[in-house]
Amino acid sequence: MVRFENVGKVRRNAEGKDAAVLSGISFEARQGEATVIVGPSGGGKSSLIRLINRLDDPTEGRILLDGEELAGIDPLELRRRIGMVQQKPFMFEGTVLHNLQRPFFYRNAPLPAPGSAEVSRALESSRLPAELLDRDARTLSGGEQQRVSLARVLIGRPQVLLLDEPTSALDRPTSDRLAETFRDICRSERLAVVLVTHDLRLSEKVADRLIYLEGGRILEEGAGTAMLLQPRSEEFRRFLEGTEKGEEEERPHG
């Protein structure tokens, strides 16, 4: 479980003054559940998720992993326990197998073979066919690369999976298939999943818990489906209406 306790983050703005990007953030992301964070651009979503694997540190408050404060965990150990899939997948040079072996290479551990239990499990969890193992990873489609990125994280058996806008560059059918994969992995691997997205369709498919973040503050949180159907705050209601209107305008007409 990941727990935020009154976390804040201050950064220097363009005018050279301190500005709060996160204030009073408190929530829990539990094992076997997907916690989805939504909100407008600039609301603090990416700043929040970067704190969880210490790409950045809070200015105030505490973040705990299974009761242990993140600040006291060695960064290399922390990033083995907390895996992150970025918005734009990065593929190392070489085959898909080489990419899946990369975490073991960094740990100076024996590299898993193509038919090993570790590779087979990562492929199955990410819904990647074994036939792709010999393919050049950089020649794969965007959706396939995102799955390779996911498999590369899962092969290290993390406790927490962070997903930062993981479907924003993908078409709708590919995004929907990945949403099913994220949901299934959360259940089968008993991971605490924290997903940041602007995509309400993805949120609806994945979220057990939903958090609405605006202006660096949590304005509403609750069960995913209930929040989307019956928003309580005026801010979240406006966000839903604006997002739905934008999606309607993007749809082809004729």
BELFEN-V964153 format. One record per residue. N is the residue number from 1. RES is the residue in one letter. OMEGA is omega in degrees with one decimal (* if undefined). BURIAL is b if it has 24 or more other ideal C-beta (glycine too) atoms within 12 Angstrom, else e. Layout:
N_RES_OMEGA_BURIAL / N_RES_OMEGA_BURIAL
This chain:
1_M_173.1_b / 2_V_179.6_b / 3_R_172.6_b / 4_F_177.8_b / 5_E_175.4_e / 6_N_-175.0_e / 7_V_174.8_b / 8_G_177.9_b / 9_K_179.2_b / 10_V_176.0_e / 11_R_175.6_e / 12_R_-178.7_e / 13_N_-175.9_e / 14_A_179.4_e / 15_E_179.3_e / 16_G_179.5_e / 17_K_176.5_e / 18_D_179.2_e / 19_A_179.6_e / 20_A_174.7_e / 21_V_174.4_b / 22_L_-178.8_b / 23_S_171.7_b / 24_G_-176.5_e / 25_I_177.2_b / 26_S_175.1_b / 27_F_176.8_b / 28_E_170.6_b / 29_A_-169.3_b / 30_R_178.0_e / 31_Q_178.6_b / 32_G_178.7_e / 33_E_175.4_b / 34_A_175.9_b / 35_T_-175.6_b / 36_V_-179.0_b / 37_I_-179.9_b / 38_V_177.8_b / 39_G_-177.9_b / 40_P_175.4_e / 41_S_-179.2_e / 42_G_-177.5_e / 43_G_177.3_b / 44_G_-175.1_b / 45_K_-177.8_b / 46_S_176.7_b / 47_S_-179.0_b / 48_L_-174.6_b / 49_I_178.6_b / 50_R_179.0_b / 51_L_-171.4_b / 52_I_175.3_b / 53_N_172.3_b / 54_R_162.8_b / 55_L_174.3_e / 56_D_179.9_e / 57_D_179.5_b / 58_P_174.6_b / 59_T_178.4_b / 60_E_-179.2_e / 61_G_-177.0_b / 62_R_171.0_b / 63_I_-175.2_b / 64_L_173.3_b / 65_L_-175.3_b / 66_D_176.1_e / 67_G_-179.1_e / 68_E_-177.6_e / 69_E_-177.4_e / 70_L_-176.8_b / 71_A_-178.9_e / 72_G_-178.7_e / 73_I_177.4_b / 74_D_-175.5_e / 75_P_179.7_e / 76_L_176.7_e / 77_E_-178.9_e / 78_L_-176.3_b / 79_R_167.9_b / 80_R_-178.6_b / 81_R_-179.1_b / 82_I_-179.7_b / 83_G_-176.9_b / 84_M_173.9_b / 85_V_-174.7_b / 86_Q_178.5_b / 87_Q_179.3_b / 88_K_-175.2_e / 89_P_175.4_b / 90_F_178.0_e / 91_M_172.8_b / 92_F_177.7_e / 93_E_179.2_e / 94_G_-175.9_e / 95_T_173.6_b / 96_V_178.3_b / 97_L_178.2_b / 98_H_178.5_b / 99_N_179.8_b / 100_L_179.1_b / 101_Q_-172.8_b / 102_R_178.8_b / 103_P_178.9_b / 104_F_177.1_b / 105_F_-179.3_e / 106_Y_-180.0_e / 107_R_-175.5_e / 108_N_179.0_e / 109_A_177.5_e / 110_P_-178.6_e / 111_L_179.7_e / 112_P_179.7_b / 113_A_-178.1_e / 114_P_-177.3_e / 115_G_-177.4_e / 116_S_179.5_e / 117_A_-178.2_e / 118_E_-178.7_b / 119_V_-178.7_b / 120_S_-179.3_e / 121_R_-179.6_e / 122_A_178.4_b / 123_L_-178.3_b / 124_E_-178.9_e / 125_S_-177.6_b / 126_S_-179.3_b / 127_R_175.7_b / 128_L_177.6_b / 129_P_-179.5_e / 130_A_-179.0_e / 131_E_-179.2_e / 132_L_-173.6_b / 133_L_-177.7_b / 134_D_-179.9_e / 135_R_172.2_e / 136_D_-173.0_e / 137_A_-176.1_b / 138_R_177.5_e / 139_T_-177.3_e / 140_L_175.5_b / 141_S_179.4_e / 142_G_179.3_b / 143_G_177.9_b / 144_E_178.2_b / 145_Q_178.3_b / 146_Q_177.1_b / 147_R_176.0_b / 148_V_177.2_b / 149_S_177.8_b / 150_L_179.3_b / 151_A_-179.8_b / 152_R_175.3_b / 153_V_-174.3_b / 154_L_-176.8_b / 155_I_176.5_b / 156_G_177.8_b / 157_R_178.8_e / 158_P_173.3_b / 159_Q_-175.1_b / 160_V_177.5_b / 161_L_177.5_b / 162_L_-179.3_b / 163_L_-176.7_b / 164_D_-178.7_b / 165_E_-169.1_b / 166_P_-176.6_b / 167_T_-171.6_b / 168_S_-178.0_b / 169_A_-173.9_e / 170_L_176.4_b / 171_D_-173.0_e / 172_R_-179.9_e / 173_P_179.1_e / 174_T_177.8_b / 175_S_180.0_b / 176_D_179.3_e / 177_R_177.8_b / 178_L_177.3_b / 179_A_177.1_b / 180_E_179.0_e / 181_T_179.6_b / 182_F_-178.6_b / 183_R_-178.9_b / 184_D_179.0_b / 185_I_179.0_b / 186_C_-178.5_b / 187_R_-172.3_e / 188_S_-178.6_e / 189_E_-178.5_b / 190_R_179.7_e / 191_L_164.6_b / 192_A_-177.4_b / 193_V_174.1_b / 194_V_-174.0_b / 195_L_175.2_b / 196_V_-178.1_b / 197_T_169.8_b / 198_H_-171.8_b / 199_D_-179.0_b / 200_L_177.2_b / 201_R_176.8_b / 202_L_178.6_b / 203_S_-178.4_b / 204_E_-177.1_b / 205_K_-168.7_b / 206_V_-163.5_b / 207_A_162.2_b / 208_D_175.4_b / 209_R_-178.8_b / 210_L_178.1_b / 211_I_175.7_b / 212_Y_-175.7_b / 213_L_177.4_b / 214_E_179.7_b / 215_G_178.2_b / 216_G_-179.7_b / 217_R_172.7_b / 218_I_-178.9_b / 219_L_179.6_b / 220_E_174.3_b / 221_E_-179.8_b / 222_G_177.8_b / 223_A_-172.0_e / 224_G_-175.9_b / 225_T_-178.2_e / 226_A_-179.7_e / 227_M_-178.8_b / 228_L_-179.2_b / 229_L_-175.9_e / 230_Q_177.8_e / 231_P_-177.5_b / 232_R_-176.5_e / 233_S_178.4_e / 234_E_-179.0_e / 235_E_179.9_e / 236_F_177.9_b / 237_R_177.6_e / 238_R_179.0_e / 239_F_179.3_b / 240_L_-178.9_b / 241_E_179.9_e / 242_G_179.3_e / 243_T_179.6_b / 244_E_178.3_e / 245_K_178.7_e / 246_G_178.2_e / 247_E_179.1_e / 248_E_-179.0_e / 249_E_-179.5_e / 250_E_-177.7_e / 251_R_178.0_e / 252_P_179.0_e / 253_H_175.7_e / 254_G_*_e
